[in-house]
Amino acid sequence: MNRDDRVIVSTRALSAFIAPFLLVAFVLLYGFPGDTAHLWAWPIHSHMTSMLLASAYLGGCYFFLYVLLRERRWAAVRSGLVSVALFATLLGIATVLHWGTFTHGSPAFWLWAGLYLVAPFLVVGVWLANQRYAGQPAPDAPRLGRASRLVVAGVGGLALVTGIGMFLAPARVIGVWPWPLTPLTCRVVGATFCLGAAGLGVLADDRWAAVRLMRQVQLVMFALILGAVVRARHEFLTDRPLTWVMGVGFVVVFAASAASAVRGSGHQADRGRHATPRRVRGIRPELHEPSSGSALNRP
């Protein structure tokens, strides 16, 4: 088998299948957060919850479209698919646990249930198939510094712990959360936080190529979440300390990610200006620059 680290056809097919659902869900939840009783699988009374879930959906849509249309390296995709599998699995479990809360007569519910009861198996199957083509990183591949690696893994680990805690103990979390939640929406928000588990991938692969796409997705999600905070500001419970802690944390992480993206763009441009000529298949590099003893220099 040629382990060339390519993204295989089944991974692109999965991306093409999932992306449209995520885009439609984003439009409904972010554009019409007050109409979920008619448009969504169940009534979501908090606009902030609706828009937070919508932010995750557009981030996921960006991820899958990038995989479908542009990304060629499996290393840039695999951590994201792991977090997507976890997210979909938790939402499938939440659907079963809160079955009676959903609006069963709505087409949106059956789309929701069908997607989250099937998607985990599809994502895991595609991940296992594509992982067979995973290649070894080049020795000179750009890598994260030790501090950056620890920060990315730390933020990812904190998001995962928060999400799992919300999913397992919603009754405890609801009393301290920055905005009103129900047991179902607490678990849904917890599953959304678990998407941050993609950051733990740097513990196994610290190449910049492995985190670049995840950083772009994070910027999309956080920009939308900050916009949702402004729109749903009347829902926040300012007497709860977690409201301020989480608000500051989101702003800091978003600013750090944006600054990292700007620095990364600068480094790529600099490498482009100083890049050596591309090697052409079948032609040795030394033939591009003839030596003094070559036939081209003979009289």
N, C-alpha and C positions, 0 to 999 in steps of 0.2 A: 504493500500500500504506500502511496506517495503522501507522506505526512508534510504537506506544503503549507499548512495553516490556512487553507482557503475556507471561505464560507460556501457550504454546499447548497445544492438546489432546494432541498427540502427545508432548509433554514429560511431561504428567501420565500419559498411558497408559504410557510407559516406566517412570515411577516406580511405578505400580501393579503392573507386571510384575516389577520387580526387588526391591522391598521385601520380599516374603514369603521369597524365597530367602535374603536377608541375615539376616532374623530367625531362620530355622531354623538357618543356619550359626552364628550367634552362640550360640544355645542349646546346640548340640552341642559347639562348641569351648571355650566359657567354662564351661559346666556340667559337661562330661565330658572334660577335656583329656587324661586318661589312657586314654581308650577310642577314640582315633582309628584304631587298627588295624582296628576293626570298624565305626566310624561315619563315617569320613572317606574322602577320595579316596586318601589314602596315609597310612602310619603317621608321626605326628609325635612324636618321642621327647621333645622338650622341651615341658614344660607352658607355659613362658613364651612360646614361639613360638605355640603354639595359642591362648593367651589374647590375645596381641598381635594376631593376625589376627582373632580374634573381636571385639576392641575396634573395629577398623576396620570390621568388618561392622555392628556396632550403630550406629556413627557414620554409616555410609552409609544404614542403614535409617531413622535419624532424619531425615537429609537428604531422602531420597526421600519419606517420609511427609509431611514439612513442605511439600515442593513439591506433592505430590498434594492435600493438604487445606487448605493455608493460604496459601502464598506466591503473590503475584500479580505480582511484578516480576521480569522476566528478569535484570535487573542483579544480583539477589541470588543467582542460580542458575548463571550461565554459567561462572564460574571453577571452581565445584565440579564441574561436568560435565567440564571440561577435565581436571582431576586424576583423575576417575573413569575417563575414557577412557584416560589414561596407565596407571593402575593395572591396568585390565583388559587392555590390550595387553601389558604386561610379564608378567602372569600367563599369558596365552595363549602367549607365546613361551617362558616357563619350562616350560609343559606339554609343548611340542614338544621342548625340549632335554632334558628328564628323563622322557621318555615311559615308559621302562622302570621307573622308580621307583614309578609309580602302581599301585594295586590295580585292575586292569582288570576283575575280576569283580564289583566293587562298583557298585551303582547310583549311589552318591555320586560315583564317578569320572566316569561318563558325564554326570551333571548338571554337574559341575565343567567337564569338557572342552567340553560343549555351550555352557555359559554364557560361558566365556572365549574361545572361538573365534568367537562370534557377537556378544557384548556390545560389543566395541570399535566395530564397524560400526554397531550400533544407536545407541550414544551419540553418535558423531560425526555420524551422519545427523540425529538430533534436534537436536543443537547447531546445525548449519548451517541447519536449517529455522527454528528459533526465533530465531537471530541476525538473520534478515531483519526481525524486528519490534523490534529493539533501538532504544530511543529515546535522545534526547539528555538529559543530566542538566539539571535545573533550575538556574539560576544560584545560587539561594539554598539548594541542597541541603546538609545538614550533611556536612562532610568531615573526614577524618583530618588531624591536625597533621603537620607535616613529620617530626618525630621518630617519631611512631607509625607513619607510613607506612614509614619506613626500617626500623624494628624488624620490622614484619610481613613486609615483603619480604625482609629479611635472614634471618629464621627460615625462611621458605618456601624461599629459595634454599639455605640450609644443608641442609634436609631433602631437597631435590631432589638436591643433589650427593652427599649420603650415600647416598641410595637408588640412584642410578645407579652409584656406585662399588661398592656391594654386588652389584648385578646383573651388572656387567661383570667384576668380579674377585673372585668369592666365595672363591677359595683364599687370597687375601691377607687378606681380612677375617676369616675364620674364626679365625685365630690370635690376633686381638686383641679379638674381640667379647666382651661381658660374660657371655654364656651360650653353651652349646654349640649349634653350627649344623652343618647339612650343606650341600652346594652348592645343593640345591633350596630348603631353608628359608632360606638366606641370600638367595637371589634373591626369595623370597616376602616376607621382611621388608623387603628393599630396595624392592620395589614398594609396600609399605605406607608406607614413609617418603616415597615420591614423591607421596602424597596431599597432603603439605604444600605442593606446588607451587601449590595454590590461593592461597596467600598472595602469590604474585607478581602476582596480578591487580590489586593496589593500584597497581602502576606504570602501569596503563592507566586505572584507575577508582578514585579515592581517596574515593569517597562512603562514609559509614557504612553505607548501605543495601546496599552491595556486599560488606561483610565481616561483617555482623551474623549471618547464618545460618552462615557458615563458623566464626565464633567459637563458636557454640552447639555445632556438630558437634565442634569441637576439645575443648571442655570435656567432652562425653560420652566421647570417646575417651580423653582423658588421665585422667579419673577411673577408668575401667575399667583402664587400663594400670597405674596406681598400685596398684589393688587386686590386679592380677595379680602385681606385684612382691612384694607381701606374701605371696601364696599360693605363689609359686614361688621364694621367697628362697633356698632350699637349692640352686638351680641356678646362682646367680651365682658367677662366678670373681673373688673379691675381690682377687686378686693382680694383676689387670690394671687399669692406670690408667683405661682407657676405662669401666670399670664405674662408677667414682666420678664421672667427668666427665659421663657420660650421666645418671646418677641425679640429680645436682645440676641439670643442665640441664632435665630433665623437670619437676622440682619448681618451678623458677623460672618456666618457661614456663606451667605450669598456674596458678601463683599469679598471674602477671601477667594471664593471660586471665580468671581469675575476678574480679580487681580491676577489669579493664576492663568486664566484664559488669555489675558492680554500679554502676560510674560511669555506664555507658550507660543502665541502668534509671532511675537518678536523674535524668539529663538528660531522658529521655522523659517522666517524670512531671512535671518542672518545665515542659516545653514544653506538656504537656497542661493545666496549670493556667493558663498564660498565653496559650493559643492564641486566635486571633481566630475569630469565627464562621465556620463552613464556608460556602463559596460554593455557592449552589443553582443548578443549571443553568437558564439562561434568565432569571435574576433578577440585576440589577446590584447590587453590594454597597451602593451608596448608598441603595437603596430600603429597606434594613432600618433606617436611621436617618434619618428625615425631617428636612429642613432647616427653618429658621424660616419660609421662604417657601412651604412646601408646602401642599397643600390640607388636610392634617390640622390645620394650625395656623390656618387661616382661621376667622373668626367664623361 
